[in-house]
Amino acid sequence: MPVVLEDWISQSTNLRNICQKIRGAKISARTWYEWERLAGACYAQGKKVGQRKYTQEQTQMLLCLAWLRKHHSRRQVTYRSLRDYFQANEG
């Protein structure tokens, strides 16, 4: 069965590595947990953090957050501001 690119990216370890490449810096476990909270993905899935999968929207929001942190590292980000930023740049 072929691996769908979105399914592969949605895996926690792959997504975290991609976000680190976008940001240009290592993302600590504590920071990643905070990013999950901001993207609305910090709920118990019954799996270890490294084996989690995210929805397409959560994946896109985490990627958007990585880009935002690279270019605006000091900006205060909330779930709502991230979602507004994501929707404004969608398309």
PyMOL commands that set and color helices and strands:
alter all, ss='L'
color gray80, all
select helices_A, chain A and resi 5-9+12-23+29-38+49-51+56-71+79-88
alter helices_A, ss='H'
color red, helices_A
deselect
rebuild
show_as cartoon
